[in-house]
Amino acid sequence: MTGLVALPDGRRLQVWQGGPVDGRPVLFLPGCPDSRLVARSGTDAAHRLGVRLVAVNRPGYGRSDPYPSDHLKVADDLVHLADRLGARRFALVGMSVGGPYALACAARHPDRVTAVGVVAAPAMHAAPDAPGHPLVGVPIALVRKDFLEYVRRMAPDDPDDAALARRYLDALDPYDAAVVAALPVPDVANGVREALSRPDGYLRDAAVTFRPWQFRLDEIRCPVRLWYGEYDANVHNGRWLAGRVPGAELTILDGVGHLGALLGHWDEILAATA
């Protein structure tokens, strides 16, 4: 199943699937802005480990229909998707902003989620004791303006894969650029196009991520593993989450930045989660 999946209310989710179709199901939630296509980098690991890796574009990304979603509505969408896959029980991996969505699904649907892997995710920045973030309290109109300027600079409609990938790499920090540069150029370019094709997904993520979350971390009952690169500005968020998710295990990866925590560690993440 790769393409568009219909939900009970008529909306569609865009998915990508890799690994054996009879493998252990793991639903993957990308970061922000990003798309399902980043999961292509986990294809070989999924085959090695017998994992059915299914990556999901949240509402407003790529061809997933826009919707006034939040953590809990996305959690319900994931359960409907699992039903379509024939998966009564499934694991989740959330990258960056995708991490809280994965945790929300585990809290809301404890009878369905077997384990959660969280990679380089934010904390709940609206919590009084949480690490701060510059977007907390910023009007969404300003966020939209800044994002549209970023999209203008990236020019995702450029048909030149190499030029688009180069602009994207130039905007990354050196640790992330090094790992992304190892990916096939068309994969990088197509991922940027899908992530930036419209602003709805990014703006929804910004609105949801930087306000109080609608679920409680202490309600999560399944195993949770956390991975953060030592050079990622989010590493302090990992320590915050590890102190609040029951039984969570935190791994800090030496010599790794933000994206490298995922791109260089698919085997470890899927082996521990699936």
C-alpha angles and dihedrals in degrees: 000000000000122000129032123359120195119229124210092259092054098258119128132226121204113223141178124206132201136167127040115333090223093050129112106288119244119175113209125207115197128215131256122306094009139099144227089268093079086074089070086082088066097053097102093046090050091054093046092051100038093245125154097216113198117182120199132205108217118228111297097024121108108325097337106120116254114251137165089255131169135183094282096045090051088048089057090047089055092053091050089050091050089052089055089050091052090242114142091178126029143163128233136216118192122191119206108312087009089067098076090048089056092048091048091055091051091050095045098041107032091157092060107038118077100182142346130219115198119194124191093330129166124249122237093277092190090066113103094236097039126110112268126249130198093232095058107113095004111138112252090233090064091045089052092050093051093046094050089051089053090050090050090054093047093047094202092188090067106119091208104100095192095050093047093047090049092053090049093049091048089057093054128086114256095259093054094040091056095057096040091050088063091063122090110277094232090053091053093046095046091048091054091048093052095044094050102034091108135000099234098093097046094047092048091051091050092050093048101039099052099048129069111297118242095224136061121241092210089063092067111108105173125085113279126197123190126201125189133167115239090232095048115110086220095065092101088056089059091056090049092052093044089058093053108036109081111251095352116165118214124206120189110200117219118236094005133124131198106294094031090067086071106026095050098039110046093125093053094044097047094042091054096043109036 
